[in-house]
Amino acid sequence: MHDTPLSLLPPLVAIIIAIWRKNALIALLCGVILSHVMVANWQPIDGAMGTIAGFADVFSSTGNLYIISFSLLIGAMVKLLSESGAVNGFILHLANLNLVKSKRQASMLPTVIGTSIFTDTNLSMFTAGMASQQLFDQHRISRAKLAYLIDSTCAPVSILFLINGWGAYVLGLLDGFSFDDPVGVLIGTVTYNFYAIVAVALAYYTAYSGKVFGPMANAESKVELSNQDTDNKLGPARVMWIPLISLLAITLSLLFITGDGDMRRGSGSFSVFLAIVTATALVITMISYYRLLTVKEIAKTFVNGLGYMAPAVIILVLSFAFGDAIKALGTGAYVSELMNIQVPLFLIAPIIFIVAAIMAFATGTSWGTFAILVPIAVPIALETGLPISFLVAAVLGGGVFGDHASPISDTTVVASIASGCDHYEHVKTQLPYALIGAIITLVLYIFIGLSF
């Protein structure tokens, strides 16, 4: 059963359930249980005990606990920034700078904001969207274009800059392979993540040139503000940007220190954990100093923020457990041997990209896609001699592309809400741009693959 065709059963079942039920949690849980039952030679009791032990192993890892804590605290920090009025204050500060005087400048504003706030995708989208809505209306630019610009910068940038929940999550998946420098592998994915790079570049080109094509050229988005938060509470802009800059600076400094001068060999999980603890403490201190919230309101908002991230953290835990389970089953090793024999090297990355894209499109979740495919992509890389970062990047890029193209993706929905654009108009107008990015990515992967 180990390293045999049967080892493909758990990921296949997980993919089918994810597509069928549109629920990554159920899919991953079923995959974990089935994997342990198979490892136990189809003994259900032993399989159940193995499943419990597998979850216990996830929490026994200090690195995993750092990453889980980071993910929870990033939610708490985002909620505190929102409820204290710091986000609104930041938006007002941008408006008061009076930087926008033309269509080009109006289009560039959300694009720049979307690439600047990479600590949380939703925070970035709402900040960019809310800061730009009226400007887009004044300059007669469609809300569909606004939705496209924030969706095509916020999510791709999150998977490129990686000092956020996305980076912590992928780092956790890589930590399970006991690499000497998992941070180096993670950083290496940036140069190979062509879809994310092309998506951001295309967004900047569209914003700067003003040129649009396809359904976007005929978009007539209606302003829809009914779903948006009408809270006009204002706080100093510095309450938002100082902690965010601190988060970045502390993470990079700790990577340098723990890596003895080599950031690629630093402790990524420890660095992001200590950075988010410090940044969150700084947010709370500044909120208290400016009396934006009472102690009771801070505590309530903090807890709500933890709850806001709970579904993502559950996926995180299930992902770690699933990755460990299919490694024990030998799924990745079997697939790598199969592809090494049957598939030309130059087609491996394109195939992985397409599979990741289809799964993310059908399920609406890139994180669930990463959980299933990263533990398969890494053994393929080890077996074929292809760079690990190259194939992991194919998974990451495919997941983000599938997210962009999917009408049920949470990031696509948030982009529609944040821009006040009809959701299906956003999906329809963004799809041609996403497809162009995907085609360019596949061509680049083939050329890169031919060089190995």
C-alpha positions in Angstrom: 0.0 0.0 0.0 3.0 2.3 0.6 4.4 3.9 -2.6 1.6 2.1 -4.6 -1.3 3.4 -6.8 -3.5 3.0 -3.7 -1.5 5.8 -2.0 -3.2 8.2 -4.5 -6.6 7.5 -2.9 -6.5 10.0 0.0 -5.6 13.1 -2.1 -8.1 12.0 -4.8 -10.8 11.6 -2.3 -9.9 15.0 -0.7 -10.1 16.7 -4.1 -13.4 15.1 -5.0 -15.0 16.0 -1.7 -13.6 19.6 -1.9 -15.1 20.0 -5.4 -18.4 18.3 -4.5 -19.0 19.9 -1.1 -17.1 23.2 -1.8 -15.6 22.7 1.7 -11.9 22.4 2.2 -12.3 21.5 5.9 -14.4 18.4 5.3 -12.2 17.4 2.4 -8.9 17.6 4.4 -10.4 15.9 7.4 -11.6 13.0 5.3 -8.2 12.8 3.6 -6.4 12.7 7.0 -8.7 9.9 8.4 -8.5 7.8 5.2 -4.7 8.1 5.1 -4.3 6.9 8.7 -6.8 4.0 8.1 -4.8 2.9 5.1 -1.5 3.2 7.0 -3.1 1.0 9.7 -3.9 -1.6 7.0 -7.6 -0.7 6.9 -8.1 -1.2 10.7 -10.6 1.5 11.6 -9.8 1.6 15.3 -6.1 1.8 14.7 -6.8 4.4 12.0 -8.8 6.5 14.4 -6.0 6.3 17.0 -3.5 7.2 14.3 -5.6 10.2 13.3 -5.6 11.5 16.9 -1.9 10.9 17.2 -1.4 12.8 13.9 -3.2 15.9 15.2 -1.2 15.7 18.4 2.0 15.6 16.4 1.0 18.8 14.7 0.7 20.6 18.1 3.9 19.0 19.4 5.9 21.0 16.8 7.2 24.3 18.1 7.4 25.6 14.6 3.8 24.7 13.9 2.6 26.4 17.1 4.5 29.6 16.1 2.8 29.6 12.7 -0.7 28.9 14.2 -0.2 31.7 16.7 0.9 34.1 14.0 -2.2 33.3 11.9 -4.5 33.9 14.9 -2.8 37.2 15.9 -2.8 38.6 12.4 -6.6 38.3 12.6 -6.7 40.1 16.0 -4.4 42.9 14.7 -6.5 43.5 11.6 -9.7 43.6 13.7 -8.1 46.1 16.1 -7.0 48.3 13.3 -10.4 48.3 11.8 -12.5 48.7 14.9 -10.3 51.5 16.3 -10.8 53.6 13.2 -7.1 53.4 12.2 -8.0 52.1 8.7 -10.5 54.9 8.2 -7.9 57.4 9.4 -5.4 56.0 6.9 -7.9 56.2 4.1 -8.7 59.8 5.0 -5.0 60.7 5.3 -4.6 59.4 1.7 -7.5 61.5 0.5 -6.2 64.7 2.2 -2.9 64.3 0.4 -4.8 65.2 -2.7 -2.5 63.1 -4.9 -5.2 62.1 -7.4 -5.9 64.6 -10.2 -6.3 62.4 -13.3 -7.7 59.1 -14.4 -4.3 57.6 -14.5 -3.6 58.7 -10.9 -7.0 57.4 -9.8 -6.2 54.0 -11.3 -2.7 53.9 -9.8 -3.9 54.6 -6.2 -5.5 51.2 -5.4 -2.8 49.4 -7.4 -0.1 51.0 -5.2 -2.0 50.4 -2.0 -2.7 46.8 -3.0 1.0 46.1 -3.4 2.0 48.0 -0.3 -0.2 46.4 2.4 0.8 42.7 2.1 0.3 41.6 5.7 -3.4 40.7 5.1 -5.2 40.3 1.8 -8.6 41.4 3.1 -7.2 44.5 4.9 -5.4 45.4 1.7 -8.5 45.0 -0.4 -10.8 47.0 1.8 -8.3 49.8 2.3 -7.6 50.1 -1.4 -11.2 49.7 -2.4 -12.6 52.2 0.2 -9.9 54.8 -0.6 -10.6 54.6 -4.3 -14.4 54.3 -4.8 -15.3 57.9 -4.9 -12.3 58.8 -7.0 -13.2 56.2 -9.6 -16.7 57.6 -9.7 -15.5 61.1 -10.1 -13.2 60.2 -13.0 -15.8 57.9 -14.6 -13.8 54.7 -14.2 -15.8 51.5 -13.8 -16.0 49.7 -10.5 -15.2 46.5 -12.4 -11.7 48.0 -13.1 -11.3 48.9 -9.4 -12.2 45.3 -8.4 -9.8 43.9 -10.9 -6.9 46.2 -9.8 -7.2 45.3 -6.1 -7.9 41.6 -6.7 -4.9 41.3 -9.1 -2.5 43.1 -6.7 -3.5 42.1 -3.1 -3.5 38.3 -3.4 -0.5 37.9 -5.8 1.6 40.3 -3.7 0.7 38.3 -0.5 2.2 35.2 -2.1 5.3 37.1 -3.3 6.3 39.1 -0.2 5.4 36.3 2.2 5.7 38.2 5.5 2.1 37.4 6.3 -0.3 34.5 6.9 0.3 33.1 3.4 4.0 32.9 3.9 3.7 31.4 7.4 1.3 28.8 6.0 3.5 27.6 3.1 6.5 27.7 5.5 4.6 25.3 7.8 4.0 22.9 4.8 7.7 23.0 3.9 8.8 22.5 7.5 7.4 19.0 7.4 10.2 17.9 5.0 13.1 18.8 7.4 14.9 21.0 4.9 18.1 22.7 6.1 16.8 26.1 4.9 13.0 26.0 4.4 13.0 29.8 4.4 15.5 29.6 1.4 13.1 27.3 -0.4 10.2 29.7 0.3 12.1 32.7 -0.8 13.2 30.8 -3.9 9.5 30.4 -5.0 9.2 34.1 -5.6 11.4 34.1 -8.7 9.5 31.2 -10.2 6.0 32.4 -9.3 5.4 33.8 -12.7 1.6 34.0 -12.5 1.7 36.3 -9.5 4.5 38.4 -11.1 2.6 38.7 -14.4 -0.7 39.4 -12.6 0.8 42.4 -10.7 2.7 43.6 -13.8 -0.5 43.4 -15.9 -2.5 45.3 -13.2 0.1 48.1 -13.2 0.1 48.3 -17.0 -3.6 48.5 -17.1 -3.7 51.2 -14.4 -1.0 53.3 -16.0 -2.0 53.0 -19.6 -5.7 53.1 -19.1 -6.1 50.4 -21.8 -8.7 47.7 -21.2 -10.1 44.8 -23.3 -12.7 42.2 -23.3 -15.8 42.6 -21.1 -13.9 45.2 -19.1 -14.1 47.6 -22.0 -17.9 47.6 -21.8 -18.2 47.4 -18.0 -20.8 49.7 -16.5 -20.6 48.8 -12.8 -23.3 50.1 -10.5 -22.2 51.5 -7.2 -23.3 49.0 -4.5 -22.4 50.2 -1.0 -25.1 48.3 0.9 -22.7 45.5 2.1 -20.0 47.8 3.4 -19.3 48.9 6.9 -20.7 52.4 7.5 -18.7 53.0 10.7 -17.0 56.4 10.3 -14.9 56.2 13.4 -11.5 57.8 12.7 -8.1 57.2 14.3 -4.6 58.5 13.5 -3.2 57.0 10.4 0.0 56.2 12.2 -1.8 53.6 14.4 -2.0 51.6 11.2 1.2 52.1 9.3 3.7 52.1 12.3 2.7 48.5 13.4 2.7 47.3 9.8 6.2 48.7 9.1 7.3 47.2 12.5 6.0 43.8 11.5 8.1 43.9 8.3 11.2 45.3 9.9 11.2 42.9 12.9 10.6 39.8 10.7 13.5 40.7 8.4 15.8 41.5 11.3 15.1 38.3 13.1 15.6 36.2 9.9 19.0 37.9 9.6 19.9 37.3 13.3 18.6 33.7 13.6 20.3 32.9 10.3 23.7 34.2 11.4 23.7 36.8 8.7 21.9 34.7 6.1 18.2 35.4 6.0 17.4 32.3 4.0 18.6 30.1 6.9 16.8 32.0 9.6 14.0 30.7 11.7 10.9 31.8 9.7 8.3 30.5 12.1 10.0 32.1 15.2 10.6 35.4 13.3 7.1 35.9 12.1 5.7 34.9 15.5 7.8 37.3 17.5 7.1 40.0 14.9 3.4 39.7 15.1 3.4 39.6 18.9 5.4 42.8 19.0 3.2 44.5 16.3 0.0 43.5 18.0 1.2 44.7 21.3 2.2 48.0 19.6 -1.3 48.3 18.1 -2.9 47.8 21.5 -0.5 50.3 23.1 -1.3 53.0 20.5 -5.0 52.4 20.7 -4.9 52.8 24.4 -2.7 55.9 24.2 -5.0 57.6 21.8 -8.1 56.3 23.7 -9.6 54.9 20.5 -11.1 51.9 22.4 -11.7 51.1 26.0 -10.0 48.1 27.6 -13.2 46.1 27.4 -13.6 47.0 23.7 -9.9 46.1 23.0 -10.4 42.7 24.7 -13.6 42.0 22.8 -12.2 43.0 19.4 -9.0 41.0 20.1 -11.1 37.8 20.7 -13.3 38.5 17.7 -10.2 38.8 15.6 -9.0 35.4 16.8 -12.4 34.0 15.9 -12.2 35.7 12.5 -9.1 33.7 11.7 -10.4 30.4 13.3 -11.6 28.8 10.0 -8.2 29.5 8.3 -6.3 28.1 11.3 -8.4 25.0 11.3 -7.5 24.5 7.6 -3.9 25.2 8.7 -3.9 22.4 11.3 -5.7 20.0 8.9 -3.2 20.8 6.2 -0.2 20.0 8.4 -1.9 16.7 9.5 -2.8 15.8 6.0 0.7 16.5 4.7 2.2 14.3 7.4 -0.3 11.5 6.7 0.3 11.3 3.0 4.0 11.4 3.5 3.7 8.4 5.8 1.6 6.7 3.1 4.3 7.5 0.4 1.9 9.3 -2.0 4.5 11.9 -3.0 7.2 9.4 -3.5 4.9 7.3 -5.8 3.7 10.2 -7.9 7.3 11.4 -8.2 8.4 8.0 -9.5 5.5 7.8 -11.9 6.1 11.3 -13.3 9.8 10.7 -13.6 9.1 7.7 -15.9 6.0 8.9 -17.8 6.2 12.7 -18.0 9.0 14.8 -19.7 10.7 17.1 -17.3 9.6 20.3 -19.1 5.9 19.4 -18.7 6.0 18.7 -14.9 5.6 22.3 -13.7 2.9 23.1 -16.3 0.9 20.0 -15.2 1.2 20.9 -11.5 0.2 24.5 -12.3 -2.9 23.3 -14.2 -4.0 20.8 -11.5 -3.6 23.4 -8.8 -5.6 25.9 -10.9 -8.4 23.5 -11.5 -8.6 22.5 -7.9 -8.6 26.1 -6.6 -11.1 27.2 -9.2 -13.5 24.3 -8.3 -13.1 24.7 -4.5 -12.6 28.5 -4.2 -9.6 28.0 -1.9 -6.0 28.2 -2.7 -4.9 27.2 0.8 -6.7 23.9 0.5 -5.0 23.4 -2.8 -1.6 24.1 -1.3 -2.2 21.6 1.5 -2.9 18.7 -1.0 -0.4 19.5 -3.7 2.7 20.9 -1.9 3.4 17.5 -0.2 3.2 15.9 -3.6 5.2 18.5 -5.5 8.2 18.4 -3.1 8.9 14.6 -3.6 8.5 15.0 -7.3 11.2 17.7 -7.2 13.5 15.5 -5.1 13.0 12.5 -7.4 13.4 14.4 -10.8 16.1 16.8 -9.7 14.0 19.8 -10.5 14.4 22.8 -8.1 12.0 22.4 -5.2 11.2 26.1 -5.3 10.3 25.7 -9.0 7.6 23.1 -8.4 6.3 24.6 -5.2 5.9 27.9 -7.0 3.9 26.1 -9.7 1.5 25.0 -7.0 1.3 28.5 -5.4 0.8 30.2 -8.8 -1.8 27.7 -9.9 -3.7 28.2 -6.7 -3.8 32.0 -7.0 -4.9 31.8 -10.7 -7.7 29.4 -9.7 -8.7 31.8 -7.0 -8.7 34.7 -9.5 -10.9 32.9 -12.0 -13.3 31.3 -9.5 -16.7 32.9 -8.7 -16.8 31.2 -5.3 -13.3 32.3 -4.1 -13.3 34.3 -0.9 -10.8 36.8 -2.3 -12.9 37.4 -5.4 -16.0 38.0 -3.3 -14.1 40.4 -1.0 -12.7 42.3 -4.0 -16.3 42.7 -5.3 -17.5 44.0 -1.9 -14.6 46.3 -1.3 -15.0 47.9 -4.7 -18.8 48.1 -4.7 -18.9 46.1 -7.9 -21.4 43.4 -8.9 -19.7 40.1 -8.1 -20.4 38.3 -11.4 -19.4 41.4 -13.4 -16.1 41.3 -11.5 -15.6 37.6 -12.3 -16.5 38.1 -16.0 -14.3 41.2 -16.5 -11.3 39.8 -14.7 -11.2 36.4 -16.3 -9.5 37.4 -19.6 -6.7 39.1 -17.7 -6.3 36.0 -15.5 -6.2 33.7 -18.5 -3.5 35.8 -20.2 -1.4 35.6 -17.0 -1.9 31.8 -16.9 -0.9 31.4 -20.6 2.2 33.4 -20.2 3.1 31.4 -17.0 2.7 28.1 -18.8 4.9 29.2 -21.6 7.6 30.4 -19.2 7.4 27.1 -17.2 7.9 25.1 -20.4 10.9 27.2 -21.4 12.4 26.9 -17.8 11.7 23.2 -17.8 13.6 22.7 -21.1 16.7 24.2 -19.5 17.0 21.4 -16.9 
